[in-house]
Amino acid sequence: MTYSMLIVDDEPIISRGLANTIPWHEKGIEVVGTAMDGEDAINKINEHKGLDIIITDVKMPNKDGLELATYISQYYPNTEIIMISGYDEFSYAQRAMQLGVKDYLLKPVDIDQLLTIMDKLMKKMKLERNEQEQKQQHVLLNTLIEQVLEYPNPTQVSPILKEQKLKIILTMKWDYYFDINKFTEDELRELKNNWKQTADQMLSKNSRLGVSLFIRSNILLTCFFDTENPSSDQLLTDMQHQLSDHLIFLCPFTVQVKQLHSVVSQMVDAVFQMPIKREKLAFYEKKTKEVKMITYPKEMEQNLTNAILHLEMEEIQSIVQQMVYYFQEQHITLGHVIEVARALIQAIMKQCQDVLQMEPSGIKLAFHQDPDILLVDSFIVIGELILMDIERIIDGFHLTQPDHNDWLMDRAIAYIKEYFASDIKAQEVANVINISPNYFSSLFKQKTGKNFNEYVNGLRVEESKRLLMETPFKIHEIAEQVGYNEYKYFVEVFKKFVGMTPTKYRQVTSSRLER
């Protein structure tokens, strides 16, 4: 904590002596210069927009020390004044005290006495500054909570902040998704506390008055007063060094309190427009860049759905890796990759519902809503989240249960029984239940003990037997009704299943009915 001081005296040997012979820097005081009289001092005070301490002579040309003290008490009431004079008249001292002068010393100045006075003054100023800064920090923190997290109301701004200019930095930790999964709640809380303390320490180290506040799970907002401090670059350098595994996202311009909600929201949105790459420092731009769009990976979606329904875990892993590589090669933004991943997961859910004819139970997917920002901070995490949602879909549809394949085959058999009289093929049924023909043939054999053609022929023969018994249709007409375009082939299949020709079967069943 450094305090600025100006020494005012019309005798250069005195002003230079006070400025150069005392190690003011050891007390945290920076002598910004000297002035020849009150008028010169006023100009220099205004140039610095106020100073902390003034040591001034009383008797000077142009404006004397009392006139200077009058000006300071009116325009810079927080400035501390120590007055020095060769005149020991009570009226000078009395008038000086009325103007807020803390001490009145006689020339020649006793250095030890001056340092004792300065020590008392410094102690008082530090206490007052700490109290003022704590009040400002408290007001700023409450304002951030109100303006950013709760209900922004630009018209209700504390007078302390109304004219203040603020700077904003967002910090976001890389691989936070993995931290959430590997740390306990207490460990995660400690990680975030250390993160916040580090940001606050960097402000303090660089003489910045501000506060930090988590506005999302993985976004720490650091807001501080802009004092035209030349250490801005050093603050960023220190933050990059101390928070080396974080993205530091800086708003390069100052904002007023009434702009806080809008600017912070826009900065959060801007993160979604960033390419997914490891950066230590990025700057917010008001103008949004053109977002590159990609072709939706429809073929990958279909292959992935098939692999899920088949429970082909190695194939699932392979397809997801291909998809993530595709995203990476396209250099798409965080927001767009989330949109594509959400569409993918939703499409898989819909296809599973259509195929299995059931609603899933208790599925809470990461991509049903936006994953918390920068949890998806790398292509590795994108793949992990997609795989995690796939596992939840598998569990939600009970695909790992022994009777899962029964759902598929029950659907297939229902479809076959409805359309067996048409020119039905195994490929058609496999497409209906969204699995490969080879896998369908395998499951169907396990379920029925028959291959597809045997099963369909069996249904056709049973239906033809009913028609032979109950209708007067000619045999070639019955063959067409049950799905056979060739009469001879129908007779051949019928005889194989029943042991006699359709004509013989009608004769036998008719004679039995007549009895």
LUMZAPA-455759 format. One record per residue (C-alpha): z, x, y. Coordinates in pm, 1 decimal. Layout:
N
<w: Z u: X v: Y>
...
//
This chain:
515
<w: 0.0 u: 0.0 v: 0.0>
<w: -119.6 u: 165.3 v: 322.9>
<w: -34.2 u: 69.4 v: 681.4>
<w: -255.1 u: 144.4 v: 982.1>
<w: -110.7 u: 294.1 v: 1301.6>
<w: -237.2 u: 373.0 v: 1653.2>
<w: -57.2 u: 615.9 v: 1892.4>
<w: -96.2 u: 536.7 v: 2263.5>
<w: -0.1 u: 786.4 v: 2535.4>
<w: -173.5 u: 917.7 v: 2847.1>
<w: -51.3 u: 1270.1 v: 2768.6>
<w: -282.6 u: 1406.6 v: 2494.0>
<w: -36.8 u: 1673.7 v: 2387.0>
<w: 219.3 u: 1403.2 v: 2303.3>
<w: -21.1 u: 1168.1 v: 2123.7>
<w: -180.6 u: 1449.6 v: 1924.4>
<w: 159.0 u: 1594.8 v: 1845.3>
<w: 289.5 u: 1264.5 v: 1709.6>
<w: -32.5 u: 1212.2 v: 1512.3>
<w: -61.8 u: 1557.8 v: 1356.7>
<w: 285.9 u: 1705.8 v: 1316.0>
<w: 438.2 u: 1430.3 v: 1106.2>
<w: 310.5 u: 1377.2 v: 744.1>
<w: 253.6 u: 1005.5 v: 792.8>
<w: 47.2 u: 976.1 v: 473.9>
<w: 359.0 u: 1051.5 v: 269.9>
<w: 505.8 u: 729.9 v: 405.2>
<w: 191.3 u: 532.0 v: 332.5>
<w: 76.8 u: 529.5 v: 694.5>
<w: -277.7 u: 602.3 v: 810.7>
<w: -312.3 u: 709.4 v: 1174.1>
<w: -643.8 u: 553.1 v: 1274.6>
<w: -650.9 u: 734.8 v: 1607.7>
<w: -498.2 u: 774.8 v: 1952.5>
<w: -554.2 u: 593.2 v: 2281.0>
<w: -518.0 u: 714.1 v: 2643.8>
<w: -383.8 u: 387.8 v: 2788.5>
<w: -328.3 u: 19.8 v: 2720.9>
<w: -688.8 u: -76.5 v: 2789.1>
<w: -821.5 u: 189.1 v: 2550.9>
<w: -565.8 u: 77.9 v: 2293.3>
<w: -671.0 u: -288.0 v: 2316.6>
<w: -1033.5 u: -193.1 v: 2254.1>
<w: -941.6 u: 9.2 v: 1946.2>
<w: -708.8 u: -259.7 v: 1812.3>
<w: -990.2 u: -515.3 v: 1844.0>
<w: -1234.8 u: -279.7 v: 1674.0>
<w: -1003.6 u: -269.1 v: 1372.2>
<w: -935.5 u: -645.4 v: 1398.5>
<w: -566.7 u: -572.8 v: 1428.0>
<w: -339.3 u: -287.2 v: 1321.3>
<w: 0.1 u: -275.1 v: 1153.9>
<w: 193.9 u: -38.4 v: 1384.0>
<w: 158.2 u: 71.4 v: 1747.3>
<w: 358.3 u: 359.1 v: 1899.1>
<w: 304.4 u: 338.7 v: 2275.2>
<w: 425.8 u: 491.5 v: 2598.1>
<w: 538.7 u: 259.4 v: 2877.0>
<w: 408.5 u: 426.0 v: 3188.3>
<w: 27.1 u: 460.2 v: 3168.2>
<w: -272.9 u: 402.4 v: 3401.0>
<w: -497.9 u: 94.0 v: 3382.0>
<w: -277.2 u: -110.9 v: 3147.3>
<w: 75.1 u: 8.6 v: 3080.4>
<w: 278.7 u: -29.3 v: 2763.5>
<w: 433.2 u: -360.7 v: 2864.3>
<w: 90.1 u: -511.9 v: 2937.7>
<w: -30.2 u: -380.6 v: 2601.3>
<w: 273.6 u: -534.5 v: 2429.2>
<w: 204.0 u: -865.6 v: 2604.6>
<w: -154.9 u: -866.0 v: 2472.1>
<w: -44.4 u: -774.1 v: 2121.4>
<w: 225.6 u: -1042.6 v: 2107.4>
<w: -35.5 u: -1302.6 v: 2205.1>
<w: -326.8 u: -1200.6 v: 1981.1>
<w: -171.5 u: -990.4 v: 1702.0>
<w: 184.0 u: -1122.9 v: 1656.4>
<w: 225.7 u: -948.4 v: 1319.0>
<w: 173.9 u: -601.2 v: 1468.2>
<w: 492.7 u: -393.9 v: 1497.7>
<w: 550.0 u: -201.7 v: 1824.1>
<w: 763.6 u: 105.9 v: 1892.3>
<w: 785.1 u: 192.3 v: 2263.0>
<w: 850.2 u: 539.2 v: 2406.9>
<w: 938.2 u: 607.0 v: 2770.1>
<w: 1084.7 u: 862.2 v: 3002.4>
<w: 1243.9 u: 580.7 v: 3195.9>
<w: 1584.4 u: 472.1 v: 3073.8>
<w: 1598.5 u: 166.1 v: 3293.0>
<w: 1746.0 u: -138.2 v: 3126.0>
<w: 1474.1 u: -371.6 v: 3264.0>
<w: 1201.7 u: -188.9 v: 3069.9>
<w: 1393.9 u: -208.1 v: 2744.9>
<w: 1487.5 u: -571.1 v: 2804.4>
<w: 1128.4 u: -673.6 v: 2879.0>
<w: 1001.7 u: -473.9 v: 2577.8>
<w: 1242.1 u: -652.5 v: 2342.5>
<w: 1131.8 u: -989.0 v: 2479.2>
<w: 774.5 u: -895.3 v: 2386.3>
<w: 871.4 u: -820.5 v: 2026.7>
<w: 905.6 u: -442.5 v: 2053.3>
<w: 1122.2 u: -332.2 v: 1760.2>
<w: 1262.5 u: -9.6 v: 1908.5>
<w: 1267.4 u: 162.0 v: 2245.4>
<w: 1293.3 u: 542.4 v: 2242.2>
<w: 1336.9 u: 788.0 v: 2529.2>
<w: 1132.4 u: 1099.2 v: 2583.8>
<w: 1143.8 u: 1361.5 v: 2453.9>
<w: 1120.5 u: 1181.6 v: 2121.7>
<w: 1371.8 u: 1281.3 v: 1858.5>
<w: 1151.2 u: 1308.0 v: 1546.8>
<w: 1439.9 u: 1243.2 v: 1309.5>
<w: 1531.6 u: 932.1 v: 1506.1>
<w: 1167.0 u: 818.2 v: 1502.6>
<w: 1143.6 u: 869.9 v: 1126.2>
<w: 1469.0 u: 677.7 v: 1070.9>
<w: 1333.9 u: 390.3 v: 1279.7>
<w: 1003.0 u: 409.3 v: 1093.4>
<w: 1176.8 u: 397.6 v: 754.5>
<w: 1359.5 u: 77.2 v: 854.9>
<w: 1040.3 u: -67.1 v: 994.3>
<w: 841.8 u: 19.7 v: 682.3>
<w: 1102.0 u: -137.9 v: 457.6>
<w: 1089.8 u: -456.2 v: 664.2>
<w: 709.1 u: -460.3 v: 673.5>
<w: 677.9 u: -404.2 v: 298.2>
<w: 915.4 u: -690.6 v: 231.5>
<w: 729.1 u: -920.5 v: 469.1>
<w: 391.6 u: -816.0 v: 332.1>
<w: 505.7 u: -871.0 v: -26.5>
<w: 637.5 u: -1215.0 v: 63.1>
<w: 315.4 u: -1299.0 v: 246.3>
<w: 95.9 u: -1172.3 v: -37.0>
<w: 298.2 u: -1359.0 v: -298.6>
<w: 259.6 u: -1675.5 v: -93.2>
<w: -115.5 u: -1615.7 v: -58.9>
<w: -148.3 u: -1547.6 v: -432.2>
<w: 48.4 u: -1861.0 v: -517.2>
<w: -166.5 u: -2072.5 v: -286.6>
<w: -486.2 u: -1910.9 v: -419.3>
<w: -386.0 u: -1969.2 v: -783.2>
<w: -302.6 u: -2335.9 v: -719.3>
<w: -629.4 u: -2372.5 v: -529.7>
<w: -828.0 u: -2224.2 v: -818.7>
<w: -662.0 u: -2459.6 v: -1066.2>
<w: -735.0 u: -2754.8 v: -840.8>
<w: -1085.8 u: -2661.8 v: -728.4>
<w: -1219.6 u: -2515.1 v: -1055.7>
<w: -1026.6 u: -2676.4 v: -1341.5>
<w: -914.5 u: -3013.1 v: -1211.3>
<w: -1046.2 u: -3231.6 v: -929.1>
<w: -1223.4 u: -3034.1 v: -656.2>
<w: -1158.3 u: -3167.5 v: -307.5>
<w: -1306.4 u: -2942.4 v: -38.4>
<w: -1133.2 u: -3141.9 v: 237.1>
<w: -783.5 u: -3057.3 v: 109.5>
<w: -767.5 u: -2682.1 v: 161.1>
<w: -454.3 u: -2490.1 v: 257.4>
<w: -467.8 u: -2350.3 v: 613.1>
<w: -389.6 u: -2008.9 v: 460.4>
<w: -725.6 u: -2015.1 v: 279.8>
<w: -941.1 u: -2226.1 v: 505.9>
<w: -1118.0 u: -1941.4 v: 685.0>
<w: -1080.4 u: -1684.2 v: 406.9>
<w: -1379.9 u: -1532.3 v: 233.7>
<w: -1339.4 u: -1486.9 v: -142.3>
<w: -1510.0 u: -1271.4 v: -403.7>
<w: -1555.2 u: -1387.1 v: -764.3>
<w: -1578.1 u: -1192.6 v: -1089.9>
<w: -1606.8 u: -1343.7 v: -1437.8>
<w: -1516.1 u: -1128.2 v: -1737.2>
<w: -1608.7 u: -1223.1 v: -2094.2>
<w: -1514.8 u: -1032.4 v: -2408.3>
<w: -1778.0 u: -933.0 v: -2659.8>
<w: -1719.3 u: -1034.1 v: -3023.4>
<w: -1453.8 u: -1286.6 v: -2921.1>
<w: -1573.2 u: -1510.0 v: -3205.2>
<w: -1460.6 u: -1247.1 v: -3455.5>
<w: -1129.4 u: -1202.6 v: -3270.4>
<w: -1058.5 u: -1573.7 v: -3309.4>
<w: -1119.6 u: -1554.9 v: -3682.5>
<w: -924.8 u: -1236.2 v: -3754.9>
<w: -625.9 u: -1266.8 v: -3517.2>
<w: -322.7 u: -1493.1 v: -3538.8>
<w: -246.2 u: -1721.1 v: -3244.5>
<w: 22.1 u: -1480.8 v: -3122.8>
<w: -212.0 u: -1181.9 v: -3148.8>
<w: -484.8 u: -1370.1 v: -2965.0>
<w: -238.7 u: -1469.9 v: -2692.5>
<w: -132.8 u: -1106.0 v: -2653.1>
<w: -497.2 u: -994.2 v: -2634.6>
<w: -566.1 u: -1241.3 v: -2352.3>
<w: -244.0 u: -1150.2 v: -2168.8>
<w: -339.7 u: -781.0 v: -2177.8>
<w: -689.6 u: -869.7 v: -2061.2>
<w: -555.9 u: -1067.6 v: -1762.7>
<w: -298.4 u: -800.0 v: -1674.8>
<w: -570.9 u: -534.4 v: -1677.7>
<w: -785.5 u: -735.0 v: -1435.1>
<w: -486.8 u: -789.8 v: -1203.1>
<w: -390.9 u: -421.0 v: -1220.5>
<w: -742.7 u: -321.7 v: -1117.9>
<w: -712.1 u: -547.6 v: -812.2>
<w: -380.5 u: -391.3 v: -718.0>
<w: -505.7 u: -37.0 v: -773.9>
<w: -797.5 u: -103.3 v: -538.0>
<w: -581.0 u: -279.4 v: -275.9>
<w: -732.3 u: -618.2 v: -346.7>
<w: -520.6 u: -929.5 v: -314.8>
<w: -618.2 u: -1189.0 v: -573.1>
<w: -539.4 u: -1369.2 v: -897.5>
<w: -691.3 u: -1415.8 v: -1242.7>
<w: -717.1 u: -1738.3 v: -1441.6>
<w: -873.9 u: -1831.4 v: -1776.0>
<w: -1120.2 u: -2113.1 v: -1711.0>
<w: -1264.2 u: -2116.5 v: -2064.6>
<w: -1150.8 u: -1967.0 v: -2391.5>
<w: -1356.2 u: -1653.9 v: -2329.6>
<w: -1398.5 u: -1654.4 v: -1951.8>
<w: -1146.0 u: -1497.0 v: -1717.3>
<w: -1203.8 u: -1582.5 v: -1351.5>
<w: -1079.2 u: -1316.5 v: -1109.1>
<w: -1083.3 u: -1423.5 v: -745.1>
<w: -973.9 u: -1206.5 v: -452.6>
<w: -981.6 u: -1198.6 v: -74.0>
<w: -1272.6 u: -1010.9 v: 81.0>
<w: -1120.9 u: -767.5 v: 331.4>
<w: -1430.4 u: -552.3 v: 383.1>
<w: -1252.1 u: -294.0 v: 175.6>
<w: -1492.3 u: -8.6 v: 95.6>
<w: -1356.4 u: 17.3 v: -260.9>
<w: -1578.7 u: -257.0 v: -406.8>
<w: -1784.4 u: -12.2 v: -609.5>
<w: -1468.9 u: 161.0 v: -731.0>
<w: -1318.9 u: -173.1 v: -837.7>
<w: -1623.7 u: -246.2 v: -1054.0>
<w: -1620.0 u: 107.2 v: -1194.1>
<w: -1252.6 u: 75.2 v: -1285.6>
<w: -1303.5 u: -266.1 v: -1445.7>
<w: -1597.7 u: -139.0 v: -1652.0>
<w: -1385.6 u: 152.0 v: -1771.6>
<w: -1072.3 u: -49.5 v: -1850.5>
<w: -1258.5 u: -352.0 v: -1991.4>
<w: -1527.3 u: -155.4 v: -2174.0>
<w: -1583.1 u: -425.1 v: -2439.6>
<w: -1639.5 u: -698.7 v: -2181.5>
<w: -1925.3 u: -831.9 v: -1973.6>
<w: -1836.9 u: -817.9 v: -1602.7>
<w: -2031.9 u: -1084.8 v: -1414.8>
<w: -2005.9 u: -1045.6 v: -1036.9>
<w: -2096.4 u: -1284.9 v: -760.0>
<w: -2240.3 u: -1042.0 v: -500.8>
<w: -2175.3 u: -1266.6 v: -199.2>
<w: -1853.5 u: -1410.1 v: -56.1>
<w: -1763.8 u: -1776.6 v: -89.4>
<w: -1530.0 u: -2014.3 v: 88.1>
<w: -1278.7 u: -2233.4 v: -90.4>
<w: -1496.6 u: -2541.9 v: -51.1>
<w: -1772.8 u: -2358.7 v: -242.5>
<w: -1553.4 u: -2241.3 v: -531.5>
<w: -1620.4 u: -2524.3 v: -774.5>
<w: -1995.7 u: -2518.5 v: -720.0>
<w: -2037.9 u: -2139.4 v: -739.0>
<w: -1814.3 u: -2092.6 v: -1044.7>
<w: -1994.1 u: -2376.0 v: -1227.5>
<w: -2331.1 u: -2222.1 v: -1143.7>
<w: -2213.5 u: -1880.2 v: -1264.3>
<w: -2098.7 u: -2027.7 v: -1595.2>
<w: -2434.2 u: -2203.8 v: -1632.1>
<w: -2613.1 u: -1881.2 v: -1544.6>
<w: -2458.8 u: -1707.7 v: -1845.4>
<w: -2661.2 u: -1944.3 v: -2065.9>
<w: -2977.0 u: -1811.8 v: -1901.0>
<w: -2896.7 u: -1450.5 v: -1986.8>
<w: -3074.8 u: -1274.4 v: -2269.5>
<w: -2843.9 u: -1198.5 v: -2559.0>
<w: -2783.9 u: -829.0 v: -2509.2>
<w: -2483.8 u: -606.7 v: -2453.3>
<w: -2442.3 u: -548.1 v: -2081.3>
<w: -2131.8 u: -415.2 v: -1908.3>
<w: -2223.2 u: -543.5 v: -1562.9>
<w: -2442.4 u: -827.0 v: -1440.7>
<w: -2490.3 u: -988.7 v: -1101.1>
<w: -2519.7 u: -1360.7 v: -1039.3>
<w: -2841.6 u: -1467.9 v: -870.4>
<w: -2877.5 u: -1801.4 v: -694.5>
<w: -3240.5 u: -1831.4 v: -799.3>
<w: -3276.0 u: -1915.4 v: -1166.7>
<w: -3526.7 u: -1711.3 v: -1360.8>
<w: -3801.6 u: -1870.4 v: -1565.7>
<w: -3667.7 u: -1936.9 v: -1913.4>
<w: -3881.9 u: -1825.3 v: -2205.9>
<w: -3920.0 u: -2096.9 v: -2470.1>
<w: -4008.5 u: -2043.8 v: -2835.6>
<w: -4177.5 u: -2248.3 v: -3104.2>
<w: -3923.4 u: -2439.5 v: -3309.8>
<w: -3904.8 u: -2281.7 v: -3661.9>
<w: -4000.7 u: -2597.8 v: -3853.6>
<w: -4100.7 u: -2417.7 v: -4173.0>
<w: -3771.0 u: -2228.3 v: -4181.1>
<w: -3584.7 u: -2556.0 v: -4130.3>
<w: -3758.7 u: -2711.7 v: -4432.0>
<w: -3703.4 u: -2408.5 v: -4652.0>
<w: -3339.8 u: -2393.0 v: -4549.2>
<w: -3285.4 u: -2761.7 v: -4627.2>
<w: -3439.1 u: -2716.5 v: -4971.6>
<w: -3218.1 u: -2417.3 v: -5039.3>
<w: -2909.1 u: -2611.8 v: -4930.9>
<w: -2987.1 u: -2905.4 v: -5158.6>
<w: -3048.6 u: -2662.0 v: -5444.0>
<w: -2733.2 u: -2466.3 v: -5361.1>
<w: -2940.3 u: -2148.5 v: -5361.2>
<w: -2690.7 u: -1938.6 v: -5166.1>
<w: -2888.2 u: -1614.3 v: -5171.4>
<w: -3193.8 u: -1797.2 v: -5041.9>
<w: -2983.3 u: -1956.5 v: -4765.8>
<w: -2862.7 u: -1612.7 v: -4655.6>
<w: -3216.8 u: -1475.9 v: -4658.7>
<w: -3363.7 u: -1760.8 v: -4453.6>
<w: -3085.8 u: -1742.3 v: -4192.6>
<w: -3143.9 u: -1367.6 v: -4159.3>
<w: -3514.3 u: -1432.4 v: -4107.4>
<w: -3434.4 u: -1694.3 v: -3843.8>
<w: -3194.7 u: -1468.1 v: -3652.5>
<w: -3452.1 u: -1188.5 v: -3659.4>
<w: -3707.2 u: -1435.4 v: -3520.6>
<w: -3470.2 u: -1525.8 v: -3233.8>
<w: -3407.4 u: -1158.9 v: -3162.6>
<w: -3776.3 u: -1068.5 v: -3156.8>
<w: -3848.0 u: -1348.7 v: -2910.2>
<w: -3581.3 u: -1225.1 v: -2661.0>
<w: -3468.5 u: -1577.3 v: -2587.7>
<w: -3165.7 u: -1668.3 v: -2377.2>
<w: -2821.5 u: -1771.0 v: -2493.0>
<w: -2871.3 u: -2131.3 v: -2383.2>
<w: -3206.0 u: -2168.7 v: -2557.6>
<w: -3088.7 u: -2018.0 v: -2885.9>
<w: -2799.2 u: -2265.4 v: -2887.3>
<w: -3043.2 u: -2553.7 v: -2829.6>
<w: -3264.4 u: -2439.1 v: -3117.4>
<w: -2968.4 u: -2383.6 v: -3349.3>
<w: -2827.4 u: -2727.4 v: -3264.7>
<w: -3163.4 u: -2894.6 v: -3333.0>
<w: -3185.4 u: -2705.9 v: -3662.3>
<w: -2841.1 u: -2813.8 v: -3782.2>
<w: -2899.8 u: -3174.6 v: -3677.1>
<w: -3233.9 u: -3183.2 v: -3862.7>
<w: -3070.5 u: -3045.2 v: -4178.8>
<w: -2795.3 u: -3306.8 v: -4155.0>
<w: -3052.1 u: -3585.7 v: -4118.7>
<w: -3258.2 u: -3467.6 v: -4415.4>
<w: -2949.3 u: -3439.0 v: -4636.3>
<w: -2851.2 u: -3794.8 v: -4540.8>
<w: -3200.4 u: -3923.2 v: -4620.9>
<w: -3222.0 u: -3743.7 v: -4954.5>
<w: -2870.1 u: -3815.5 v: -5076.8>
<w: -2847.0 u: -4165.8 v: -4927.2>
<w: -2490.6 u: -4103.7 v: -4817.6>
<w: -2285.3 u: -4020.7 v: -4512.0>
<w: -2102.1 u: -3686.1 v: -4505.7>
<w: -1724.8 u: -3682.2 v: -4486.4>
<w: -1520.3 u: -3495.7 v: -4225.2>
<w: -1786.1 u: -3257.8 v: -4095.6>
<w: -1703.9 u: -3086.0 v: -3764.6>
<w: -1995.6 u: -2861.7 v: -3677.8>
<w: -2000.3 u: -2576.2 v: -3426.2>
<w: -2344.7 u: -2683.7 v: -3303.6>
<w: -2263.4 u: -3052.5 v: -3261.8>
<w: -2143.3 u: -2946.5 v: -2916.8>
<w: -2192.7 u: -2630.4 v: -2715.0>
<w: -2000.7 u: -2347.8 v: -2879.1>
<w: -1763.4 u: -2200.6 v: -2623.7>
<w: -1957.7 u: -1971.1 v: -2400.3>
<w: -1998.8 u: -1616.4 v: -2519.8>
<w: -1849.3 u: -1692.4 v: -2853.6>
<w: -2220.6 u: -1677.2 v: -2927.0>
<w: -2255.5 u: -1333.6 v: -2773.3>
<w: -2471.9 u: -1157.6 v: -3030.1>
<w: -2734.3 u: -1237.0 v: -3289.5>
<w: -2480.4 u: -1153.9 v: -3560.0>
<w: -2254.9 u: -1431.7 v: -3431.1>
<w: -2546.5 u: -1675.0 v: -3413.0>
<w: -2616.4 u: -1616.6 v: -3781.7>
<w: -2245.9 u: -1650.5 v: -3865.4>
<w: -2219.2 u: -1984.0 v: -3684.3>
<w: -2532.8 u: -2122.2 v: -3852.3>
<w: -2399.1 u: -2017.1 v: -4195.3>
<w: -2059.1 u: -2164.6 v: -4111.2>
<w: -2218.3 u: -2501.0 v: -4025.9>
<w: -2424.6 u: -2488.5 v: -4346.1>
<w: -2107.5 u: -2436.2 v: -4550.0>
<w: -1952.1 u: -2736.7 v: -4376.4>
<w: -2260.0 u: -2946.5 v: -4453.9>
<w: -2242.5 u: -2841.5 v: -4820.9>
<w: -1874.8 u: -2938.5 v: -4831.9>
<w: -1927.8 u: -3260.9 v: -4638.2>
<w: -2193.4 u: -3382.0 v: -4880.4>
<w: -1992.0 u: -3257.0 v: -5181.4>
<w: -2290.4 u: -3053.1 v: -5296.0>
<w: -2072.4 u: -2813.1 v: -5494.5>
<w: -1923.4 u: -3088.5 v: -5709.9>
<w: -2052.3 u: -3111.9 v: -6070.1>
<w: -2201.8 u: -3457.6 v: -6014.6>
<w: -2401.2 u: -3351.6 v: -5707.3>
<w: -2729.0 u: -3333.0 v: -5902.0>
<w: -2666.0 u: -3687.0 v: -6025.3>
<w: -2717.7 u: -3807.9 v: -5668.1>
<w: -3058.4 u: -3647.1 v: -5660.8>
<w: -3159.1 u: -3773.3 v: -6004.0>
<w: -3027.9 u: -4125.5 v: -5943.5>
<w: -3243.7 u: -4138.1 v: -5633.6>
<w: -3541.5 u: -3998.5 v: -5826.2>
<w: -3499.2 u: -4243.0 v: -6116.4>
<w: -3466.9 u: -4538.1 v: -5878.8>
<w: -3789.5 u: -4433.4 v: -5712.8>
<w: -3968.8 u: -4386.8 v: -6047.5>
<w: -3859.7 u: -4729.2 v: -6173.5>
<w: -3996.1 u: -4886.8 v: -5857.3>
<w: -4333.3 u: -4709.5 v: -5860.5>
<w: -4398.9 u: -4616.6 v: -6225.9>
<w: -4692.9 u: -4859.5 v: -6242.6>
<w: -4874.6 u: -4661.0 v: -5973.3>
<w: -5041.3 u: -4323.7 v: -6009.0>
<w: -4705.6 u: -4149.8 v: -5972.0>
<w: -4668.5 u: -3769.9 v: -6003.5>
<w: -4370.0 u: -3536.1 v: -6038.4>
<w: -4467.9 u: -3365.4 v: -5709.0>
<w: -4443.0 u: -3699.4 v: -5529.2>
<w: -4091.2 u: -3767.3 v: -5658.0>
<w: -3981.3 u: -3410.7 v: -5581.5>
<w: -4101.2 u: -3455.8 v: -5223.3>
<w: -3908.4 u: -3782.6 v: -5191.8>
<w: -3578.9 u: -3614.4 v: -5279.5>
<w: -3678.2 u: -3299.2 v: -5088.9>
<w: -3662.5 u: -3042.2 v: -5368.5>
<w: -3920.0 u: -2817.5 v: -5529.5>
<w: -4125.2 u: -2954.5 v: -5825.6>
<w: -3995.3 u: -2687.4 v: -6061.9>
<w: -3633.9 u: -2755.3 v: -5969.8>
<w: -3696.1 u: -3128.9 v: -6002.0>
<w: -3840.1 u: -3087.0 v: -6351.1>
<w: -3538.7 u: -2882.7 v: -6456.8>
<w: -3282.9 u: -3130.7 v: -6318.5>
<w: -3474.3 u: -3429.2 v: -6456.9>
<w: -3479.7 u: -3284.7 v: -6806.9>
<w: -3103.7 u: -3218.2 v: -6785.1>
<w: -3036.4 u: -3573.0 v: -6668.0>
<w: -3264.4 u: -3775.3 v: -6898.3>
<w: -3335.3 u: -3545.0 v: -7191.3>
<w: -3705.2 u: -3609.7 v: -7131.8>
<w: -3976.1 u: -3454.1 v: -6923.8>
<w: -4128.4 u: -3651.8 v: -6637.6>
<w: -4438.5 u: -3776.9 v: -6822.9>
<w: -4234.8 u: -3886.1 v: -7125.8>
<w: -3997.8 u: -4081.6 v: -6905.9>
<w: -4275.5 u: -4254.1 v: -6707.2>
<w: -4469.9 u: -4336.8 v: -7023.0>
<w: -4154.2 u: -4481.9 v: -7171.4>
<w: -4108.7 u: -4712.3 v: -6872.1>
<w: -4474.3 u: -4817.6 v: -6886.7>
<w: -4461.3 u: -4888.0 v: -7258.4>
<w: -4144.9 u: -5097.1 v: -7221.1>
<w: -4304.0 u: -5299.7 v: -6945.0>
<w: -4625.5 u: -5343.8 v: -7146.0>
<w: -4420.4 u: -5468.6 v: -7444.4>
<w: -4266.6 u: -5735.4 v: -7221.1>
<w: -4605.6 u: -5837.4 v: -7087.9>
<w: -4753.4 u: -5851.2 v: -7439.1>
<w: -4475.2 u: -6085.6 v: -7548.6>
<w: -4442.3 u: -6303.3 v: -7240.0>
<w: -4791.4 u: -6326.4 v: -7084.0>
<w: -5142.4 u: -6416.5 v: -7195.1>
<w: -5295.1 u: -6117.2 v: -7014.9>
<w: -5555.8 u: -5925.0 v: -7205.5>
<w: -5453.2 u: -5582.2 v: -7328.9>
<w: -5681.7 u: -5389.1 v: -7090.6>
<w: -5534.5 u: -5594.8 v: -6802.6>
<w: -5181.1 u: -5508.0 v: -6911.0>
<w: -5281.2 u: -5139.4 v: -6931.3>
<w: -5391.3 u: -5147.3 v: -6568.4>
<w: -5078.5 u: -5334.8 v: -6457.6>
<w: -4845.8 u: -5070.0 v: -6603.0>
<w: -5042.0 u: -4775.8 v: -6458.7>
<w: -5311.2 u: -4676.5 v: -6711.5>
<w: -5668.5 u: -4663.0 v: -6591.3>
<w: -5805.8 u: -4570.9 v: -6936.1>
<w: -5763.6 u: -4831.1 v: -7210.6>
<w: -5793.8 u: -4580.7 v: -7493.8>
<w: -5524.4 u: -4357.0 v: -7347.9>
<w: -5292.7 u: -4656.8 v: -7309.5>
<w: -5342.0 u: -4751.6 v: -7676.6>
<w: -5275.8 u: -4392.3 v: -7778.2>
<w: -4951.1 u: -4367.5 v: -7580.4>
<w: -4834.8 u: -4713.5 v: -7691.1>
<w: -4891.8 u: -4634.0 v: -8057.2>
<w: -4703.8 u: -4304.0 v: -8018.5>
<w: -4396.3 u: -4478.0 v: -7873.1>
<w: -4397.3 u: -4803.8 v: -8076.3>
<w: -4564.7 u: -4698.8 v: -8401.6>
<w: -4839.9 u: -4959.4 v: -8376.1>
<w: -5124.1 u: -5059.1 v: -8144.0>
<w: -5070.3 u: -5308.9 v: -7860.5>
<w: -5280.8 u: -5566.3 v: -8052.4>
<w: -5068.2 u: -5529.2 v: -8363.1>
<w: -4748.3 u: -5545.2 v: -8156.2>
<w: -4857.5 u: -5876.9 v: -8000.3>
<w: -4941.3 u: -6020.1 v: -8339.1>
<w: -4610.2 u: -5915.6 v: -8491.9>
<w: -4397.5 u: -6039.0 v: -8201.9>
<w: -4592.3 u: -6364.5 v: -8178.2>
<w: -4542.3 u: -6444.4 v: -8548.7>
<w: -4172.9 u: -6374.2 v: -8514.2>
<w: -4143.9 u: -6605.0 v: -8218.5>
<w: -4329.4 u: -6881.5 v: -8407.9>
<w: -4072.5 u: -6867.7 v: -8685.6>
//
